[in-house]
């Protein structure tokens, strides 16, 4: 009996655990379910009727910030906001032209529809758990509507933590949006359009909005200084080529068109690139660099149409970097995109020196790009000088200098050792030579006059003065081997290599004494006694011979 009770209790416990787990899973699923309120741009009154419009809005710009809302997600509910989406009297496809709704009428209807849909999502009927989080998405004119709804958020009593905003190509971007650039116009009755009303940045305690724009988009990145003709023309081209490509390819674009030339993976990388971010208040502004300057795209299209791209593209690539530098003077990128900035007349923050340097640098980049287009490889750019490279260079120089010094010292030591050995040998032979010379010079039986050896020196020198013999300490002072050693060491140290001393080693060559030069002194002056061998007595000859040996 006890066993049966225990078995029943065990089964009940297991069933309870299963039901609790299922309940927790269902609650989590409800909590993770999200809703996207999608407000399309001008010319798209019903987003469901344009192929890939909603799918690309989710995959490109919503899913990176709300992963549960992608085109393949089953936990995300998309509620498109239908409204006229027109702009009288512009005669573009879907804009209504002269028969279309005026701006304030169109955006007013869109705002009313958005508010009612949001209220129904936050307060469902019958009462139940709202599908949160809620993402409000707006594109172009839809961005205007979302900006105004963000401002009205407090009036709905909604929970800001449950609502986030994503705006692309926003006409009301505080710094760059065309409607904020024209804020000084206020309300224009003939257009029934109200300019100004920048998207607020203080409606949430934390960051709750993301504003995305492509660089040079004529609607969301219009120049601050419209007198810069290049910048204004480039923005107009940006409206045509860039502004309509955010959700490409779709039913309103070409099949091969991409969002400003970016693939989906490249676009995601640019959205994640913090260099493109600028946070201000509760909004993160992301400005994605434009690959190709809108101003030059008509020329590239002309080259492709006429099959002359091989001529047009090098010219365009040559000029585009310089054009970018000049066009950027129409903007003030030091201002945050979240700071409202209407049109200004003259830029006062341009540094002429920096601008000149930027233009020169851009010219170099253009030349390289043009050369690459025609198949000429530009010379490689030298590696920048860094502290690491400088340290390596210094280390190499130090090693080279050390090696050279070591080699020089080794050579000096080798030469010194060799010369010392030679000097020692010659010094040992010198006494014997001197004795032989002395004996030969003082032979008593030799009464002949000592003859002076012949020399090739034809210069006339004054008579020599007798030199008193000096005592010999370690061989004759100034003897050839030792003198050569000292001079060679001195020449090696000072770099005077190859200098000849003109000294002859004793015992290796015949000693020669230059002939005496004729006396050129006037006859009235006393003459110095001659010391040649012809007038020298045997004793004097003996001393002269010893002196000559010592001098050698």
NORPESUL-V493358 format. One record per helix or strand of 2 or more residues. SS is the DSSP state (H for helix, E for strand). FROM is the first residue (numbers start at 0). TO is the last residue. If there is no record, write none. Layout:
SS|FROM|TO / SS|FROM|TO
This chain:
H|1|31 / E|33|38 / H|46|48 / H|52|61 / E|75|80 / H|96|98 / H|102|121 / E|133|138 / H|140|150 / H|152|155 / H|159|161 / E|162|167 / H|177|180 / H|182|184 / E|186|187 / E|192|193 / E|208|213 / H|228|240 / H|242|244 / H|263|271 / H|273|275 / E|276|279 / E|282|287 / H|293|305 / H|308|327 / H|351|372 / H|386|440 / H|479|493 / H|532|534 / H|537|550
